[in-house]
Amino acid sequence: MITSCTVDDTGREYTDEGTCEACKKTIWKPGEKHEKTTEHIVNGQSCGSSTCTVFTCNKECSGGEHCDHSDNLPSDCSLDVTCENTTIKVGESPNIEVNAEAGKDTEEEDPNAEPCDNCGYIDKLETPHSLQAVDGYPKVTNMNGDELFSNSNGNGLSDFSFGSPGDYKIIYKYYCEKCGTLEDSVTITVKAPCEPYEGSVNIAGFNFQLGSPVNGVYDATNQSCSYSTKAKMNLSLAGTFSVSKDIDGVDISWTVKDGNIISGGISWIGDKDIGKLGFLSGKLKEINISVSQDSEDDNKVKISGGIKFYGELNQDLSLEKIPVAILKKGLNGSVSYKFEYDSATNEQKRFWDLSGLNKFKVEFKKGSKIFAEAAAASIEVDGTIKNLKVKAKPDVEFSSNGYSVKLTESNLTLDAKLYPLDVTPKSGLGKFIIKAPEGLNKDLKMSLSFTEENITGVVKAADIELFGGKLTGKEMSITFDYQFELENIIGKSLKYKHPKFDVEVDVKKFEISSGQLQSFKLNKAELKYEGIAFTLSDSTYEAGKKLSLSAKCKIDSNNEFEVKNFNINQTSGKISIESISVSIEKAPFKIKWNCYI
C-alpha cells in the first residue's frame, strides 16, 4: 500500500514506498524494473509484461485512489548542445545545434478518460513545462572563463566573429519553473585561417623559392589571406627571346581566397647582367607585375605590367641578304616583356615589346668606303621596320670589280626585322656614276632598278664616248646582286660615229669588264674622212692605246689605194694615217705612188 507522496526540490513527485505483491520487493523508485517471476501486482495493478515500471503518484493518496497510471509518464526538461565542426578557421562559424526539450506535467484529470477497470485510476492531462533561454546566452568565453561575448540583442552568435586563433567555450542556459536552470556547453578550437606558405609559390606563371615559411594576414571582410616576402624568382621567358635566370631579392605579395591566388604583385629594380637577348647584350632593369581579380568573373585573374630589360648591340653585324650592308653597333634601348588583358576577347596576352630600341642604322660598305646608309626613326613592337629609306652618299667613290663607282641617287626601301634578324630589299631606283673605264672618254651614267633579288643597271649608248666619237643604239643592261659587284657591260646593235666620219659605223663588238674597255670592233663600212672615201674592212682595238682600222682609199670602182696605219687615238680621238699607196697599171704605163700623211 502507498503510505505517502512527497515532492522533491526539483518539483518532481515520487512515492517512497511500493511493494510488488509477487516478489515483495520495494520498487517504487521511478524507472526501476524487476524480473517477472509470477504475476506482478503493484498497488493492485498487474504489470502485464516481463518487466514493470513503477508508476508515479501525483498527489497524496491512499489505496491507489486517483493515481495516474498513463503509459506516457511525466518527463523532466533536458538541454543538449552539440557541434558538427568543433575545429574551424578564423572567420568561419561553428555549426551548433541546440536541443532544448521541455518536460511534461499531469496536474489535471482528463475529463474524457475512462476509469481503470482494475483500480478505477483516472488518466491526467499532460501539459509541457515552460522552458525559456536565459537572457544573455549563449555566451562565449575563453578557457580561463573570461567572457568574450554575451547575447544581448537576441541574435545568438551571429554578432560574434571568431577572429583570432584559440579555444572558445560556448555556453547555453535555459530555465524552467519546474525543472530549474539547465546549462550545457561546447568547446570550439579556432585555427589560423592563413596556412603558412613553405617551399615555393607560383604567381603570374613565375615560380618563387621561399627561404622560410611565410605567414599570412587574414582579412575577415573578404575572407582572404595576404602574404608578402622577398624570394628568389626563376625568371623564365620564351618567344622572341629566351631568358632563364634566377633573380634574388624579388619583392612579392599575394592574396589567397578559397585556395586560389586572386591578386598579387611582383617588383624588383636593379641592374643585373642576363647574358644575351638574341644578338643584344642584355641587362634586367625592372620587374613590375600586378595580378588582380576579374571584376566580372571571380574565377579569373588579370595580369598587367611587365619586365624591363636594357639591350645593346656591341658589334657590327653582317646582313645575309645584303652582303655589303651591316647593322651598326650602337643599337640600344629598352626591351620589355609585357602582360595585357584584352577585355574584348577575354584573353590574357604576353608579348615582347621592342619599340623602346633606337639607333637602328644600316650602312652599305665596300672595302672601307661607306656609300649609303639607312636609319630608322622608330621600331614597331614586334621589332619590324617598314619602308626604311636608303640614302646615297654621292661623294663617296668605291671599287666594284675593277670599276670606280659612286652611288649618286637612291630611293631604295628596305623592310627589316630584328628577330630573327632580317633586312630585305624591296624596290626602288638609283643612279651610279662609273668613272670612265679605260678606253672610254667620259664617265658612264648607270640607272639602277632595285628588286628583292637583284639590281639591274642600264647604260644608254648615247652616254658612251670613246675614240673621240659617240655610240648610238640600244641601251645596255646588266644584272648584279647585292654584293654590288658590277659585271660586264656588253653592247648590241650599236653604231659608232666619229665627228670626222660622214656616217655611223655599225659596231660588231663592244664589251667593258673589270673597269676597262675589253673589246671594240667595227663592221665593214663605206665612209668618208676629210672628203676622201674609204672602204673599212676591219678594226683592231689595242687596249689603252688605239683603234686600228683596216681600210682602202677608193678612187673608183676599179681602183683603190692602200691605207697604212689608219688609227684613232684612244685618249684624244685623233685620227692618223701614215700613208696612202697607189699602184696603177695601164699599158703601156705602170705607176706606183706613196703619199705620207
C-alpha positions in Angstrom: 0.0 0.0 0.0 1.1 3.6 -0.7 1.6 5.3 2.5 2.6 8.8 1.3 3.6 11.1 -1.8 6.2 13.7 -1.5 7.6 16.4 -3.8 11.4 16.8 -4.2 13.3 20.1 -4.7 13.1 19.8 -8.4 9.4 19.8 -8.4 9.2 16.1 -9.3 6.7 14.0 -7.4 7.5 10.4 -6.4 6.5 7.8 -3.7 8.9 6.4 -1.3 7.2 3.0 -1.0 5.8 0.4 -3.2 5.8 -3.4 -2.9 5.3 -5.9 -5.6 2.9 -8.4 -4.0 4.5 -11.2 -6.0 8.2 -10.6 -5.2 7.7 -8.5 -2.1 10.4 -6.1 -3.4 10.2 -2.4 -2.9 10.4 -0.9 -6.4 8.7 2.3 -6.1 11.6 4.4 -7.3 10.8 5.8 -10.8 12.1 3.8 -13.7 13.3 0.8 -11.7 12.4 -2.6 -13.2 12.4 -6.2 -11.9 12.2 -9.6 -13.3 8.8 -11.2 -13.7 8.6 -14.5 -11.9 4.9 -14.7 -11.3 2.1 -12.2 -11.9 3.4 -8.9 -10.6 0.9 -6.8 -8.9 1.8 -3.2 -7.8 -0.8 -1.4 -5.8 -3.4 -3.6 -7.3 -2.4 -3.3 -10.9 -0.9 -6.1 -13.0 2.3 -5.2 -14.8 1.4 -7.5 -17.7 4.9 -7.7 -19.1 8.2 -9.3 -18.3 9.2 -6.1 -16.5 7.2 -3.4 -15.0 7.8 0.2 -14.4 6.6 1.7 -11.2 4.1 4.5 -11.7 4.5 7.9 -10.1 1.9 9.1 -7.6 0.9 12.7 -8.5 -0.6 13.7 -5.2 -1.2 12.4 -1.7 -3.5 9.4 -1.9 -4.2 6.2 -0.3 -5.1 2.8 -1.6 -4.2 4.0 -5.1 -7.2 6.2 -5.4 -7.0 8.9 -8.0 -3.4 7.9 -9.1 -2.3 8.4 -12.8 -1.1 5.2 -14.5 -0.8 6.7 -18.0 1.6 5.0 -20.4 3.3 8.4 -21.0 5.0 9.2 -17.8 5.8 12.8 -16.9 9.3 13.7 -18.2 12.0 16.1 -16.9 13.3 19.1 -19.0 16.6 18.5 -21.0 19.3 20.6 -22.8 21.8 19.1 -25.2 24.2 21.3 -27.2 26.2 19.6 -30.0 28.5 20.9 -32.7 29.4 19.3 -36.0 32.6 21.3 -36.6 34.4 21.8 -33.3 37.6 22.8 -35.2 37.2 25.8 -37.5 39.4 28.5 -39.1 39.3 32.2 -38.1 36.3 33.8 -39.8 34.3 30.6 -40.0 31.3 29.8 -37.8 30.6 26.7 -35.9 27.6 24.7 -36.8 25.9 24.4 -33.4 22.7 22.5 -32.7 20.7 23.1 -29.5 18.2 20.6 -28.4 16.1 22.1 -25.5 13.2 19.9 -24.6 10.6 20.9 -22.0 9.2 18.3 -19.5 5.6 17.5 -19.1 3.2 17.7 -16.1 -0.1 15.9 -15.3 -1.8 18.2 -13.0 -5.4 18.0 -14.2 -7.6 14.9 -14.7 -8.6 14.1 -18.3 -12.3 14.6 -18.4 -12.6 12.2 -21.3 -10.6 9.4 -19.7 -12.3 6.1 -18.8 -11.8 4.7 -15.3 -9.3 1.9 -14.9 -11.1 -1.5 -14.7 -8.6 -2.8 -12.1 -8.4 0.1 -9.8 -10.5 3.0 -11.0 -7.5 5.3 -11.6 -8.1 8.3 -13.8 -5.6 9.5 -16.5 -4.3 13.1 -16.2 -3.8 15.7 -19.0 -0.1 16.2 -19.9 0.9 19.9 -20.2 4.5 20.9 -21.2 6.7 22.9 -18.9 7.6 26.5 -19.7 11.2 26.3 -20.9 13.0 29.5 -21.9 16.5 30.6 -22.9 18.1 32.7 -20.2 18.9 36.3 -21.2 22.5 37.0 -22.3 23.0 33.4 -23.5 24.7 32.0 -25.4 27.9 33.4 -24.1 31.4 32.9 -25.4 34.4 32.7 -23.0 38.0 31.7 -23.3 39.3 28.7 -21.5 40.1 30.9 -18.5 36.4 31.8 -18.2 36.9 35.4 -19.4 33.7 36.4 -21.1 34.2 37.5 -24.7 30.6 37.8 -25.9 27.1 37.9 -24.4 24.0 37.6 -26.5 22.3 40.9 -25.5 20.2 41.5 -28.6 18.8 38.1 -29.2 20.8 37.4 -32.4 22.6 34.5 -31.0 26.2 34.0 -32.2 25.6 35.9 -35.5 27.1 39.1 -34.0 30.3 37.3 -32.8 33.3 36.6 -35.0 35.9 34.0 -34.2 38.6 36.4 -35.4 41.6 35.0 -33.5 43.0 31.5 -33.1 42.4 29.7 -29.8 39.9 27.6 -27.8 36.5 29.0 -27.1 33.7 27.8 -24.8 30.1 28.5 -25.9 27.6 28.3 -23.0 23.8 27.9 -23.3 21.4 28.3 -20.4 17.6 27.6 -20.2 15.2 28.0 -17.3 12.0 26.2 -16.2 10.0 26.9 -13.1 9.5 23.1 -12.6 13.0 21.9 -13.8 15.1 24.9 -12.7 18.2 26.1 -14.6 19.6 23.9 -17.3 23.2 24.5 -18.7 25.3 22.9 -21.4 28.3 24.0 -23.5 30.6 23.0 -26.3 34.3 23.8 -26.8 35.4 25.2 -30.2 39.0 25.2 -31.5 39.7 28.1 -33.9 42.8 27.8 -36.0 44.6 30.5 -38.0 42.9 30.6 -41.5 46.1 31.5 -43.3 48.2 28.4 -43.6 51.9 29.3 -43.9 53.4 29.1 -47.4 56.5 26.9 -47.5 58.9 26.0 -50.2 57.6 27.8 -53.2 54.7 29.8 -54.7 53.6 30.5 -58.3 52.5 34.0 -59.1 51.6 35.1 -62.7 53.2 32.0 -64.0 56.6 32.5 -62.3 58.0 30.3 -59.7 59.4 31.8 -56.5 61.5 30.0 -53.9 60.7 30.9 -50.4 63.6 31.0 -47.9 61.4 30.4 -44.9 57.7 29.8 -44.2 55.6 32.9 -44.9 52.7 33.6 -42.5 49.5 35.3 -43.9 47.3 38.1 -42.6 43.6 37.3 -42.5 41.0 39.7 -43.9 37.8 38.8 -42.3 35.7 41.1 -44.6 37.0 39.4 -47.7 37.7 36.1 -46.0 41.1 36.0 -47.6 44.8 35.7 -46.6 47.5 38.1 -47.7 51.2 37.2 -47.8 54.4 39.2 -48.6 58.1 38.4 -48.6 61.3 38.5 -50.6 62.0 35.5 -52.7 64.2 34.0 -55.4 62.5 34.3 -58.8 63.1 31.8 -61.6 62.7 34.2 -64.5 61.9 32.1 -67.5 60.7 33.7 -70.7 60.2 32.5 -74.2 59.1 33.9 -77.5 61.2 36.4 -79.4 64.0 36.0 -76.8 64.7 33.1 -74.4 65.6 34.1 -70.8 66.3 31.8 -67.9 67.8 33.4 -64.9 67.4 33.3 -61.1 66.8 36.7 -59.5 67.4 37.1 -55.8 65.6 39.6 -53.5 62.4 40.0 -55.5 59.5 41.5 -53.5 56.3 39.5 -53.9 52.9 39.6 -52.4 49.8 37.5 -53.0 46.3 37.1 -51.7 44.6 33.7 -51.4 40.9 33.0 -51.2 39.3 29.6 -51.3 42.6 28.1 -52.1 43.2 30.3 -55.2 45.5 33.3 -55.7 43.2 36.2 -56.5 45.7 39.0 -56.5 49.4 39.7 -56.2 52.4 41.8 -57.1 56.0 41.3 -58.2 58.5 44.1 -58.0 62.3 44.4 -58.4 64.6 47.2 -59.5 68.3 46.7 -60.3 70.9 46.3 -63.0 71.6 42.6 -63.5 73.5 41.1 -66.4 71.4 38.3 -68.0 73.7 37.5 -71.0 72.2 37.7 -74.4 68.8 38.9 -75.7 69.2 37.5 -79.1 72.2 39.4 -80.6 71.9 42.1 -77.9 73.8 42.2 -74.6 71.1 42.3 -72.0 70.5 43.6 -68.5 67.5 43.2 -66.3 66.4 46.6 -65.1 62.9 46.3 -63.5 60.1 43.9 -62.7 56.6 45.3 -62.1 53.8 42.8 -62.4 50.3 43.0 -60.9 47.6 40.3 -60.6 44.0 41.3 -59.9 40.7 39.6 -59.8 38.4 40.0 -62.8 35.5 42.2 -61.8 33.0 40.2 -63.8 34.3 36.7 -63.1 35.8 35.8 -59.7 37.4 32.7 -61.1 39.6 34.8 -63.5 42.6 36.9 -62.8 44.1 39.7 -64.9 47.9 40.1 -65.2 49.3 43.5 -66.1 52.7 45.3 -66.1 55.9 43.8 -67.4 59.6 43.2 -67.2 62.1 45.7 -68.5 65.5 45.0 -69.9 68.2 47.1 -71.5 69.7 45.8 -74.7 72.7 47.0 -76.7 74.5 45.8 -79.8 78.2 45.9 -79.1 79.5 44.9 -82.5 78.6 45.3 -86.2 76.5 42.5 -87.8 76.5 41.5 -91.4 73.2 41.1 -93.2 72.7 37.9 -95.1 70.5 39.3 -97.9 72.6 42.4 -98.5 76.2 41.3 -98.1 77.6 44.8 -98.4 75.3 46.1 -95.6 76.0 45.9 -91.9 73.8 46.6 -88.9 75.9 49.1 -86.9 76.7 48.6 -83.3 75.1 51.2 -81.0 71.6 49.9 -81.4 70.3 50.1 -77.8 67.3 50.9 -75.6 64.5 49.3 -73.7 63.2 45.8 -74.4 60.1 44.8 -72.4 58.1 41.6 -71.8 54.6 42.8 -71.2 51.3 41.4 -69.8 48.0 42.8 -71.1 44.4 41.6 -70.7 42.2 42.0 -73.8 38.8 42.7 -72.5 37.3 42.4 -76.0 38.4 38.8 -76.4 38.8 38.0 -72.7 42.3 36.8 -73.4 45.5 37.2 -71.4 48.3 38.3 -73.6 52.1 38.0 -73.1 54.5 39.5 -75.6 57.9 41.1 -76.2 57.9 44.8 -77.0 61.0 46.1 -79.0 59.6 49.6 -79.7 61.9 51.0 -77.0 65.0 50.3 -79.1 66.7 53.1 -81.1 69.7 54.0 -83.1 69.0 51.3 -85.7 71.4 52.1 -88.5 72.4 50.1 -91.6 75.5 51.0 -93.6 76.3 49.9 -97.2 80.1 49.4 -97.3 82.5 48.3 -100.0 86.0 47.9 -98.6 86.5 50.8 -96.3 84.0 53.0 -98.1 80.5 53.7 -96.8 78.5 54.6 -99.9 74.9 54.5 -98.5 73.1 54.3 -95.2 69.6 53.8 -93.7 68.5 54.8 -90.2 65.1 54.0 -88.6 63.2 56.7 -86.7 61.2 54.1 -84.9 60.7 50.4 -84.4 57.5 48.5 -84.1 56.5 46.5 -81.0 57.3 43.2 -82.8 60.7 44.6 -84.0 59.8 45.3 -87.6 60.8 48.4 -89.6 58.8 49.1 -92.7 59.9 51.2 -95.7 63.3 52.0 -94.4 64.8 54.5 -96.9 68.4 54.0 -98.1 70.2 57.3 -98.6 73.2 57.6 -101.0 76.5 59.2 -100.2 77.1 60.8 -103.6 80.6 61.9 -102.9 81.9 58.5 -101.9 83.7 56.5 -104.5 84.2 52.8 -104.1 85.7 50.0 -106.1 83.5 47.4 -107.6 85.1 44.6 -109.6 87.6 46.9 -111.2 85.2 49.8 -111.6 85.3 53.1 -109.6 81.7 53.8 -108.7 79.6 56.4 -106.9 76.0 55.9 -105.9 74.7 59.3 -106.5 71.0 58.7 -106.0 68.9 56.1 -104.2 65.3 55.7 -103.2 65.7 52.0 -102.3 63.5 50.9 -99.5 64.1 48.1 -97.1 62.0 46.0 -94.7 63.8 45.0 -91.6 63.0 42.7 -88.7 65.2 42.4 -85.6 64.3 38.8 -84.6 65.2 36.8 -86.4 67.5 39.5 -87.9 66.5 40.0 -91.5 66.9 43.0 -93.8 65.2 42.6 -97.1 65.4 45.0 -100.1 62.0 45.9 -101.5 62.2 48.2 -104.5 63.5 51.5 -105.7 65.6 53.3 -108.2 69.1 54.8 -108.1 72.0 56.0 -110.2 75.6 55.1 -110.5 78.4 57.2 -111.9 81.1 54.9 -113.2 84.4 56.6 -113.6 85.4 56.4 -117.2 86.6 52.8 -117.8 89.9 52.7 -119.6 89.3 53.1 -123.2 86.3 55.5 -122.8 86.5 59.2 -122.9 84.0 60.1 -120.2 82.2 58.7 -117.1 79.3 56.4 -117.5 75.9 57.0 -116.1 74.0 53.9 -115.0 70.4 53.9 -114.0 69.6 51.3 -111.3 66.4 49.4 -110.6 66.4 47.5 -107.2 64.3 44.4 -106.5 64.3 41.9 -103.7 66.6 39.5 -105.6 69.0 41.7 -107.5 69.9 45.0 -109.2 69.6 45.9 -112.8 71.8 48.6 -114.3 71.1 50.3 -117.6 73.6 52.4 -119.6 72.4 54.5 -122.5 74.6 54.1 -125.7 74.5 57.9 -126.2 76.2 58.4 -122.9 79.3 56.5 -124.1 82.1 58.4 -125.7 85.2 56.6 -127.0 87.9 57.2 -129.6 86.7 60.8 -130.0 83.3 59.7 -131.0 79.9 58.5 -129.6 77.8 55.4 -129.6 74.1 55.3 -130.5 71.7 52.4 -130.4 70.1 50.1 -127.8 70.6 50.5 -124.1 73.0 48.1 -122.4 71.8 46.4 -119.3 73.5 44.3 -116.7 72.2 42.4 -113.7 74.1 42.0 -110.4 73.4 41.1 -106.8 73.7 43.0 -103.6 77.4 42.4 -103.4 77.4 45.4 -105.7 79.9 43.8 -108.0 79.5 45.2 -111.5 79.7 42.6 -114.3 80.5 43.0 -118.0 78.8 45.7 -120.0 78.1 44.3 -123.4 76.5 46.3 -126.2 74.5 45.0 -129.1 73.0 46.8 -132.2 75.3 49.8 -131.6 76.6 52.3 -134.0 79.8 54.4 -133.7 80.1 57.9 -135.1 83.3 59.9 -135.2 82.9 63.6 -135.9 85.4 63.3 -138.8 83.4 60.5 -140.4 80.5 61.2 -142.6 78.4 58.2 -141.5 77.8 56.0 -138.4 79.5 52.7 -138.5 77.9 49.5 -137.1 79.6 48.1 -134.1 80.4 44.5 -134.4 81.5 44.0 -130.8 81.5 46.2 -127.6 82.4 45.0 -124.1 83.5 46.6 -120.9 84.7 44.5 -118.0 86.9 44.8 -114.9 86.8 48.6 -115.3 88.2 48.8 -118.9 87.2 48.5 -122.5 88.0 44.9 -123.4 86.6 44.7 -126.9 85.6 47.2 -129.6 85.2 46.1 -133.2 83.6 47.8 -136.2 81.8 46.2 -139.0 82.7 46.8 -142.7 81.7 50.2 -143.9 81.9 52.8 -146.6 82.8 56.2 -145.2 84.5 59.5 -145.9 87.2 61.1 -143.9 88.3 64.5 -144.8 86.4 64.2 -148.0 88.2 61.0 -149.0 86.2 57.9 -149.5 87.4 54.8 -147.6 86.4 51.2 -147.5 86.6 49.9 -144.0 87.2 46.2 -143.9 88.2 45.5 -140.2 89.3 47.1 -137.0 91.6 46.1 -134.1 91.4 47.5 -130.6 94.7 47.7 -128.7 93.8 48.3 -125.1 95.0 51.5 -123.7 96.3 52.8 -127.0 94.4 53.0 -130.2 91.8 51.6 -132.6 93.5 50.4 -135.8 91.3 50.5 -138.9 91.9 48.3 -141.9 90.8 50.3 -144.9 91.5 51.3 -148.5 91.1 54.6 -150.2 88.8 54.1 -153.2 89.3 56.1 -156.4 86.7 54.4 -158.5 85.1 51.1 -158.8 88.2 49.5 -160.2 91.0 51.2 -158.2 91.7 51.5 -154.5 94.6 53.0 -152.6 96.2 51.0 -149.8 96.0 52.8 -146.5 98.7 52.2 -144.0 98.3 52.7 -140.2 94.8 54.2 -140.2 94.5 54.7 -136.4 92.3 56.5 -133.9 94.0 57.6 -130.7 92.2 56.2 -127.6 92.7 59.3 -125.5 92.5 62.2 -127.8 90.3 60.6 -130.5 92.6 62.0 -133.2 92.7 60.1 -136.5 96.1 59.4 -138.1 97.1 57.8 -141.4 100.7 57.0 -142.0 100.5 56.8 -145.8 98.3 56.0 -148.8 99.9 53.9 -151.6 98.7 53.9 -155.2 99.6 51.3 -157.8 98.2 51.7 -161.3 98.9 49.6 -164.3 97.6 50.6 -167.6 99.6 49.6 -170.8 101.9 50.9 -171.6 102.1 52.5 -168.2 102.7 51.2 -164.6 102.5 53.8 -161.8 103.3 53.4 -158.1 102.8 56.3 -155.7 103.2 56.6 -151.9 101.6 59.6 -150.1 102.7 60.0 -146.4 100.4 62.0 -144.3 
